[in-house]
Amino acid sequence: MKPAGIVRKVDQLGRIVLPKSLRSRFKMNEGDSVEILVQGDQIILERYRPRCVFCSTLEDVMEFKEKHICAACMRAVTR
């Protein structure tokens, strides 16, 4: 992971502001969901992408009855 070299302070409510240059670079817009991951002693921010509730894949995921399921698991469930 390459450091961006940008430093921001955390405000009273625990918020940080992502610089416009980073938001533009990663095509992040107001209202987009961000997933917060912890890896060892690092905090990682990723654009949220729904995962299949059964196998955790990110590929071919669709929403079904307010749950996310991939095409492969959908086929397995409907057999």
GISULTA-V898701 format. One line per field, one symbol per residue. phi: phi as a letter, one per 30 degrees, with the letter a starting at -180 (. if undefined). Layout:
phi->???
//
This chain:
phi->.dddiccbcddecicbcdeeddddechccejddbccccbicccccbddbdcddccidcdhcbcbhibcbddddeddddd
//
